[in-house]
Amino acid sequence: MKNYRAEEAQSGPCAPVPPEKIWILGAGRFGSIAAERLSERFPRAGFLVVDSREDRLERLHDRLALPVRVEDAVSFLAGSEPAGDQWIVPAVPVHVAFEWLLRLPGEEGRARRLPVPFEVDGQIPNPCRTPAGTVYASYATFLCPDFCNEPDELCTYTRKPRPGRLHETLARIAVKGCEVEVIRSVQLAPGVGGYPARSLRTVLEKIQRRGFGAFLIATSCLCHGVIDALDWKKSP
């Protein structure tokens, strides 16, 4: 079983193996797990861990000696211009790709949050809505082990064939008046996924080419995904 697959992401090709540059956004429980597993798996990669809490970063730096930055993780990403092969590992409790679009400088255009249309719920497995209108989807009806290495054929937990590939399921969502863009999260280590920065840029370029209108923005691995909606208006 491979922990990393260099297949193409839904919104663009993946970077070559192994990743040379990795940003871990968040230094809480999941960010710490990501930092530990990725630094062991890719010891030659250049790392940066970003979190707004200095105490978390200090503990992580003392343990793993990785470079850190005290800043809100999404604001850092929105204010940066990462190279296409820069890998992003989202480990904060927000939909990073979606929030990145909302916080981009005005010259890129303006995004306004919308609730995900209810027509989406019947097209995805086990939908779960938040009060803000975000929708989570999952093929799992159980708590997945945090060491899952996302094998292609069988679920790590059930040992049964997967019912589908969620990122492909989300890409097939059909809602009148909405375009769908899916960012494919690729497994980098057991329980740790991410995507190259070119995936974000590809989605933005598609939105800019259309220039206006409603979009469903999803980030998804094989089994789990998150969906948000926005209205985009081109800057004058």
C-alpha positions in Angstrom: 0.0 0.0 0.0 1.3 3.4 -0.9 0.9 6.4 1.4 1.3 8.8 -1.5 -0.1 8.7 -5.0 1.2 11.0 -7.7 -2.1 10.9 -9.6 -3.7 14.1 -10.9 -5.8 16.1 -8.5 -9.3 17.1 -9.6 -8.2 20.7 -10.0 -4.7 20.2 -11.3 -1.7 17.9 -11.4 0.2 17.0 -8.2 3.7 18.0 -7.5 6.5 15.4 -8.1 7.4 13.0 -5.3 8.8 13.8 -2.8 7.4 17.2 -1.9 10.2 19.7 -1.5 8.3 22.4 0.4 5.4 21.9 2.9 3.4 24.4 4.8 1.4 23.0 7.7 -1.4 25.3 8.6 -2.3 24.7 12.2 -0.3 23.4 15.1 -3.0 21.8 17.2 -3.6 18.1 17.5 -3.8 17.4 13.8 -1.1 19.8 12.8 1.2 18.2 15.3 0.5 14.8 13.9 1.1 16.1 10.4 4.4 17.7 11.4 5.6 14.6 13.1 4.7 12.1 10.3 5.7 14.3 7.4 9.0 15.4 8.9 9.9 11.8 9.4 8.7 10.7 5.9 10.2 13.7 4.0 13.3 14.7 6.1 14.8 16.8 3.3 11.7 18.9 2.7 11.5 22.5 3.7 8.8 22.9 6.3 6.9 25.8 7.8 4.2 25.5 10.5 1.8 28.4 10.9 -0.5 29.0 13.8 -1.9 32.0 15.7 -1.0 30.4 19.1 2.6 30.9 20.0 2.4 28.3 22.8 1.5 25.5 20.3 4.3 26.5 18.0 6.8 26.6 20.8 6.0 23.0 21.9 6.2 21.8 18.3 9.4 23.6 17.6 11.0 22.3 20.8 10.0 18.7 19.9 10.7 18.7 16.2 12.9 21.8 15.5 10.7 22.8 12.5 10.5 26.5 11.4 7.3 28.1 12.7 5.4 31.4 12.2 2.9 33.0 14.5 0.1 34.2 12.4 -3.5 33.2 11.5 -3.0 30.4 9.1 -5.5 31.4 6.5 -4.5 35.0 6.5 -0.9 33.9 6.0 -1.9 31.8 3.0 -4.1 34.6 1.5 -1.2 37.1 1.9 1.4 34.8 0.3 2.0 33.8 -3.3 3.2 30.2 -3.0 4.9 28.5 -5.9 2.8 25.9 -7.7 4.8 23.0 -6.2 4.4 24.4 -2.6 2.4 21.8 -0.7 -0.3 22.9 1.7 -1.5 20.7 4.6 -4.7 22.2 6.1 -4.9 21.4 9.8 -7.1 24.2 11.2 -10.9 23.8 11.8 -12.0 25.7 8.7 -12.3 25.0 5.0 -8.9 26.5 4.1 -9.3 26.6 0.3 -12.7 28.3 0.6 -11.6 30.8 3.2 -8.5 31.5 1.0 -10.9 32.6 -1.8 -12.9 34.8 0.6 -9.8 36.6 1.9 -8.0 37.2 -1.4 -7.1 40.9 -2.1 -9.8 42.8 -4.0 -7.9 43.0 -7.3 -8.6 39.2 -7.8 -12.3 39.7 -7.5 -14.7 39.5 -4.6 -16.2 36.4 -3.1 -19.3 36.4 -0.9 -20.3 33.4 1.2 -23.5 31.6 0.3 -25.2 28.6 2.1 -24.7 25.4 0.1 -28.0 24.7 -1.7 -30.1 22.0 -0.2 -30.2 20.2 -3.6 -26.6 19.1 -2.8 -27.6 16.9 0.2 -29.3 14.2 -1.8 -26.3 13.8 -4.2 -23.6 13.1 -1.5 -23.1 10.4 1.1 -24.0 11.1 4.7 -24.4 14.9 4.5 -23.9 17.0 7.6 -24.7 20.7 7.7 -23.3 23.4 9.9 -25.3 26.5 11.0 -23.1 28.6 8.6 -24.2 26.5 5.6 -21.1 24.4 5.1 -21.8 20.8 4.2 -19.6 17.8 5.1 -19.8 14.5 3.3 -18.3 11.1 4.0 -18.5 7.6 2.9 -17.7 6.6 6.5 -20.4 6.1 9.2 -17.7 5.4 11.8 -14.7 7.2 13.3 -11.8 6.6 11.0 -8.4 5.6 12.5 -6.0 8.6 12.4 -3.3 6.3 10.8 -5.4 5.5 7.8 -3.2 5.4 4.7 -6.1 5.6 2.3 -5.4 2.4 0.2 -7.0 2.4 -3.2 -9.1 -0.8 -3.0 -10.2 -1.5 0.5 -11.3 0.7 3.4 -8.7 0.5 6.2 -11.4 0.2 8.9 -14.0 -2.2 7.3 -11.6 -4.1 5.0 -14.4 -3.9 2.4 -14.3 -2.3 -1.1 -14.9 1.5 -1.1 -18.4 2.5 -2.3 -16.8 5.2 -4.5 -14.2 8.0 -4.7 -15.7 11.0 -3.0 -13.8 13.6 -4.9 -15.3 12.2 -8.1 -18.7 12.1 -6.5 -18.5 15.7 -5.5 -17.4 16.8 -9.0 -20.6 15.3 -10.4 -22.9 17.4 -8.2 -25.4 19.2 -10.4 -27.1 22.4 -9.1 -28.7 24.8 -11.5 -26.7 28.0 -11.7 -23.7 26.7 -9.8 -20.3 25.6 -11.1 -18.5 23.0 -9.1 -14.8 23.0 -8.3 -13.1 20.2 -6.3 -9.7 20.4 -4.8 -8.3 16.9 -4.5 -6.6 16.2 -1.2 -3.8 13.7 -1.7 -2.4 11.4 1.0 1.1 12.3 2.0 1.4 10.1 5.1 -1.0 7.9 7.1 -3.8 10.2 8.2 -2.3 13.3 6.6 -3.5 14.8 3.3 -2.7 18.0 1.4 -2.6 19.6 -2.0 -0.2 21.6 -4.1 -0.7 25.4 -4.3 -1.3 25.1 -8.0 -4.6 23.4 -7.2 -5.8 26.6 -5.5 -4.6 28.8 -8.3 -6.3 26.5 -10.9 -9.6 26.9 -9.1 -9.2 30.7 -8.9 -8.3 30.9 -12.6 -11.5 29.0 -13.5 -13.6 31.3 -11.4 -11.9 34.4 -12.9 -12.5 33.2 -16.5 -16.2 32.9 -15.8 -16.1 36.3 -14.0 -19.2 36.1 -11.9 -21.8 33.7 -10.5 -22.3 31.0 -7.9 -19.7 28.3 -7.2 -19.6 25.2 -5.1 -16.0 24.8 -3.7 -15.1 21.4 -2.3 -12.0 19.8 -0.8 -12.0 16.1 -0.7 -9.9 12.9 -0.4 -11.2 9.4 -1.3 -13.6 9.2 1.7 -14.3 12.7 3.3 -15.0 16.1 1.9 -16.2 19.6 2.8 -18.3 21.8 0.6 -19.0 25.6 0.7 -20.6 28.0 -1.7 -19.8 31.5 -2.8 -20.9 34.2 -5.2 -18.1 35.7 -7.2 -18.0 39.2 -8.7 -15.2 40.4 -10.9 -13.4 43.5 -9.7 -14.2 46.7 -11.7 
